[in-house]
Amino acid sequence: MSPFRASAGFTDNWKHFDFDLADGIVTVTFSRPEVLNALTFDVYADLRDLVTEIPHRDDVRVLVVTGRGRGFCSGGDVKEIIGELVKSGSRELLEFTRMTGAVVQRMRECPVPIIAAVNGVAAGAGSVIALASDFRILADSASFAFLFTKVGLAGADMGSAYLLPRLVGFGRATELLLLGEKVPAQRAVEIGLATEVVPDDQLPSAAGDLATRLASGPSFAYAATKMLLSHELDVDLAGAIELEASTQALLMTSDDHREFYEAFTEGRSPRWKGR
């Protein structure tokens, strides 16, 4: 991770979601179960700021995002966000939509793998937060709904029209974003929107197992792979090959690559350092 932080310290107390850090794994839990973890302005801002901090921390190797209760995240709170925005002017509205987009942009730019453990409904902005994650593990009872058109807004929001076609194809993305219909967990995995579907009571352990596997692996290599996947979405083949060649040459000088060779010759498992 980047060592260049200057005088700004890390935030130890996040007020608008539950935060836990253990063994290199940060777990963010949306904690407004009485409203299916609907987002407020402050939750958006805290999530944006957390994902901005993580690349500067050496003690974080994986981020898990989940929800408390029956929902993962039902999107923006109708009373606390929509009720306020209808009274706002164009400048304030643009500041808000840029902030929500910044959450997704910084998730995709964050070198740490992000797992969405979707424990229930993921609707509106909640569905896009899961979409912006690297892995989406769904409980059987989970579902997606990109329901922006159902509230009279463009189905393309927070980068969804950029990310979703690249994940499920243009035709499926058109269907999901225009119609805004519920996508049950099993259909989500069939169309490539979910990484895995597990029984409800196994979701925490399934997400934890994947997080532990990633946290104990070669994090420098994972970070490089995530960055290349994101950057190569918009370059031609020649540019992609050059990016990969330069990155691979850099990683060939890394401590982890040398550790692999030493472990191989000594007949043992590598001890990854993330450097």
C-alpha positions as CSV (number, residue, x, y, z in Angstrom):
1,M,0.0,0.0,0.0
2,S,1.1,3.6,-0.4
3,P,3.2,5.0,2.4
4,F,2.5,8.6,1.5
5,R,0.0,9.9,3.9
6,A,1.5,13.2,5.3
7,S,-0.1,14.5,8.5
8,A,-3.6,13.1,8.0
9,G,-4.3,10.2,10.3
10,F,-6.5,7.2,9.8
11,T,-10.1,7.2,11.0
12,D,-10.6,4.8,13.9
13,N,-14.2,5.5,14.6
14,W,-16.7,5.4,11.7
15,K,-20.0,6.7,12.9
16,H,-22.4,5.7,10.1
17,F,-21.7,2.0,9.7
18,D,-20.2,-0.8,11.8
19,F,-16.4,-1.2,11.2
20,D,-14.3,-4.2,12.2
21,L,-10.7,-4.9,11.4
22,A,-9.1,-8.2,12.2
23,D,-6.3,-10.2,10.6
24,G,-6.1,-7.8,7.6
25,I,-9.8,-8.0,6.9
26,V,-12.0,-4.9,7.2
27,T,-15.8,-5.7,7.5
28,V,-18.2,-2.8,6.9
29,T,-21.7,-3.6,8.1
30,F,-24.6,-1.3,7.1
31,S,-26.4,-1.0,10.4
32,R,-29.9,0.4,9.9
33,P,-31.8,-2.8,9.7
34,E,-35.1,-1.2,10.5
35,V,-35.1,0.4,7.0
36,L,-33.2,-2.4,5.3
37,N,-30.0,-0.4,5.7
38,A,-31.1,2.4,3.5
39,L,-28.3,4.9,2.9
40,T,-28.1,8.4,4.3
41,F,-25.9,11.3,3.1
42,D,-23.5,10.4,5.9
43,V,-23.3,6.7,5.1
44,Y,-22.4,7.6,1.5
45,A,-19.7,10.0,2.6
46,D,-18.2,7.7,5.2
47,L,-18.0,4.8,2.6
48,R,-16.4,7.1,0.1
49,D,-13.8,8.3,2.7
50,L,-13.1,4.7,4.0
51,V,-12.4,3.4,0.5
52,T,-10.1,6.4,0.0
53,E,-8.1,5.6,3.1
54,I,-7.7,1.9,2.6
55,P,-5.0,2.1,-0.1
56,H,-2.8,3.9,2.4
57,R,-3.1,1.3,5.1
58,D,-0.7,-1.6,5.5
59,D,-3.0,-3.4,7.9
60,V,-5.8,-4.0,5.4
61,R,-5.7,-6.7,2.7
62,V,-9.4,-7.3,2.1
63,L,-12.7,-5.3,2.5
64,V,-16.0,-7.1,3.1
65,V,-19.3,-5.2,2.8
66,T,-22.5,-6.6,4.2
67,G,-25.7,-5.6,5.9
68,R,-27.4,-6.2,9.3
69,G,-30.8,-7.9,9.4
70,R,-32.9,-8.8,6.4
71,G,-31.3,-6.5,3.9
72,F,-27.9,-5.7,2.3
73,C,-28.9,-2.2,1.4
74,S,-32.2,-0.9,0.0
75,G,-30.6,2.2,-1.6
76,G,-31.1,5.8,-0.7
77,D,-33.4,6.5,2.2
78,V,-36.6,8.0,0.8
79,K,-37.2,10.4,3.7
80,E,-33.6,11.4,4.5
81,I,-32.2,11.7,1.0
82,I,-35.0,11.9,-1.6
83,G,-37.1,14.1,0.6
84,E,-34.3,16.5,1.0
85,L,-33.1,16.4,-2.6
86,V,-36.5,17.4,-4.0
87,K,-36.0,20.7,-2.2
88,S,-32.4,21.2,-3.6
89,G,-31.1,23.3,-6.5
90,S,-29.1,22.0,-9.4
91,R,-25.8,22.7,-7.8
92,E,-26.6,20.7,-4.7
93,L,-28.0,17.9,-6.7
94,L,-24.9,17.6,-8.8
95,E,-22.7,17.6,-5.7
96,F,-24.8,14.7,-4.4
97,T,-24.7,12.6,-7.6
98,R,-21.0,13.2,-7.9
99,M,-20.4,12.0,-4.3
100,T,-22.4,8.8,-4.9
101,G,-20.4,8.2,-8.1
102,A,-17.2,8.8,-6.2
103,V,-18.1,5.8,-4.0
104,V,-18.1,3.5,-7.0
105,Q,-15.1,5.0,-8.7
106,R,-12.9,4.7,-5.5
107,M,-14.1,1.1,-5.0
108,R,-12.9,0.2,-8.5
109,E,-9.6,2.1,-8.0
110,C,-9.0,0.6,-4.6
111,P,-6.2,-2.0,-4.9
112,V,-7.7,-4.1,-2.1
113,P,-10.1,-6.9,-3.1
114,I,-13.7,-6.1,-2.1
115,I,-16.3,-8.7,-1.3
116,A,-20.0,-8.0,-1.1
117,A,-21.7,-10.5,1.2
118,V,-25.3,-9.8,0.0
119,N,-27.6,-11.0,2.8
120,G,-30.9,-9.8,1.5
121,V,-32.3,-7.1,-0.8
122,A,-29.7,-5.0,-2.7
123,A,-31.7,-2.3,-4.4
124,G,-30.9,0.9,-6.1
125,A,-27.6,2.2,-4.8
126,G,-27.2,-0.9,-2.8
127,S,-27.2,-3.0,-6.0
128,V,-24.5,-0.7,-7.5
129,I,-22.3,-1.0,-4.4
130,A,-22.4,-4.8,-4.8
131,L,-21.8,-4.4,-8.5
132,A,-18.7,-2.3,-7.9
133,S,-17.3,-5.0,-5.6
134,D,-14.9,-7.7,-7.0
135,F,-16.8,-10.6,-5.6
136,R,-20.6,-10.9,-4.9
137,I,-21.5,-13.8,-2.6
138,L,-25.3,-14.0,-2.2
139,A,-27.5,-15.7,0.3
140,D,-30.3,-17.8,-1.1
141,S,-32.8,-15.1,0.0
142,A,-30.8,-12.2,-1.6
143,S,-31.9,-10.3,-4.6
144,F,-30.9,-7.4,-6.8
145,A,-33.0,-4.6,-8.2
146,F,-31.6,-1.7,-10.2
147,L,-34.8,0.2,-9.7
148,F,-33.8,3.7,-10.6
149,T,-36.4,4.0,-13.5
150,K,-39.1,2.9,-11.0
151,V,-38.6,6.2,-9.2
152,G,-38.5,8.3,-12.4
153,L,-34.7,8.5,-12.7
154,A,-32.3,7.2,-15.3
155,G,-31.5,3.5,-15.0
156,A,-27.9,4.5,-15.4
157,D,-26.6,5.7,-12.0
158,M,-23.3,5.6,-10.1
159,G,-21.5,4.0,-13.1
160,S,-24.0,1.1,-13.4
161,A,-24.3,1.5,-17.2
162,Y,-20.6,1.2,-17.5
163,L,-20.0,-1.7,-15.1
164,L,-23.1,-3.9,-15.6
165,P,-22.8,-4.5,-19.4
166,R,-19.2,-5.6,-18.9
167,L,-20.3,-8.1,-16.3
168,V,-23.5,-9.6,-17.7
169,G,-23.5,-8.3,-21.4
170,F,-25.2,-5.4,-23.1
171,G,-28.6,-7.1,-23.6
172,R,-29.0,-8.3,-20.0
173,A,-27.8,-4.9,-18.7
174,T,-30.4,-3.2,-20.8
175,E,-33.1,-5.4,-19.4
176,L,-32.0,-4.9,-15.8
177,L,-31.5,-1.2,-16.0
178,L,-34.6,-0.3,-18.0
179,L,-37.1,-2.6,-16.3
180,G,-35.7,-2.4,-12.8
181,E,-37.2,-5.8,-11.9
182,K,-36.2,-8.0,-9.0
183,V,-33.3,-10.5,-9.8
184,P,-33.4,-13.4,-7.4
185,A,-30.1,-15.0,-6.3
186,Q,-30.3,-18.0,-8.5
187,R,-30.9,-15.9,-11.6
188,A,-28.1,-13.6,-10.6
189,V,-25.6,-16.4,-10.6
190,E,-26.9,-17.8,-13.9
191,I,-26.3,-14.4,-15.7
192,G,-22.9,-13.8,-14.0
193,L,-24.1,-11.1,-11.6
194,A,-23.2,-13.3,-8.6
195,T,-20.0,-15.1,-7.8
196,E,-21.7,-17.7,-5.7
197,V,-25.0,-18.4,-4.0
198,V,-25.0,-20.1,-0.6
199,P,-27.7,-21.0,2.0
200,D,-28.5,-18.0,4.2
201,D,-26.9,-19.4,7.3
202,Q,-23.6,-20.1,5.4
203,L,-23.1,-16.6,4.0
204,P,-20.9,-15.2,6.8
205,S,-18.6,-18.3,6.7
206,A,-18.5,-18.3,2.9
207,A,-17.5,-14.6,2.8
208,G,-15.1,-15.1,5.7
209,D,-13.4,-18.1,4.0
210,L,-12.9,-16.1,0.8
211,A,-11.7,-13.0,2.7
212,T,-9.2,-15.2,4.7
213,R,-7.9,-16.8,1.5
214,L,-7.3,-13.3,-0.1
215,A,-5.8,-11.8,3.1
216,S,-3.3,-14.6,3.3
217,G,-2.3,-14.5,-0.4
218,P,0.0,-12.4,-2.5
219,S,-1.7,-9.0,-2.0
220,F,0.7,-7.1,-4.3
221,A,-0.2,-9.5,-7.1
222,Y,-3.9,-9.2,-6.4
223,A,-3.7,-5.4,-6.4
224,A,-1.9,-5.4,-9.7
225,T,-4.4,-7.8,-11.2
226,K,-7.4,-5.7,-10.1
227,M,-5.8,-2.5,-11.5
228,L,-5.1,-4.1,-14.8
229,L,-8.7,-5.5,-15.1
230,S,-10.0,-2.0,-14.5
231,H,-7.6,-0.1,-16.7
232,E,-7.8,-2.5,-19.6
233,L,-11.6,-2.1,-20.0
234,D,-10.9,1.0,-22.2
235,V,-7.7,0.2,-24.1
236,D,-6.9,-1.7,-27.3
237,L,-5.0,-5.0,-27.4
238,A,-1.6,-3.4,-28.0
239,G,-2.1,-1.1,-25.0
240,A,-3.3,-3.9,-22.8
241,I,-0.3,-6.1,-23.7
242,E,2.1,-3.2,-22.9
243,L,0.4,-2.5,-19.6
244,E,0.7,-6.2,-18.7
245,A,4.3,-6.4,-19.8
246,S,5.3,-3.4,-17.7
247,T,3.4,-4.6,-14.7
248,Q,4.7,-8.2,-14.9
249,A,8.3,-7.0,-15.2
250,L,7.8,-4.9,-12.1
251,L,6.3,-7.8,-10.1
252,M,9.2,-10.1,-11.2
253,T,11.4,-7.9,-9.0
254,S,9.1,-8.2,-6.0
255,D,9.8,-9.9,-2.7
256,D,6.8,-12.2,-3.2
257,H,8.0,-13.5,-6.5
258,R,11.4,-14.3,-5.1
259,E,9.7,-15.9,-2.1
260,F,7.7,-18.1,-4.5
261,Y,10.9,-19.3,-6.1
262,E,12.6,-20.0,-2.7
263,A,9.6,-21.8,-1.4
264,F,9.4,-23.9,-4.5
265,T,13.0,-24.9,-4.4
266,E,12.7,-25.7,-0.7
267,G,9.5,-27.7,-1.0
268,R,7.4,-25.5,1.2
269,S,4.5,-23.1,0.9
270,P,5.3,-19.4,0.2
271,R,5.1,-16.9,3.0
272,W,3.6,-13.9,1.3
273,K,4.6,-10.4,2.4
274,G,2.6,-8.3,0.0
275,R,5.8,-6.6,-1.4
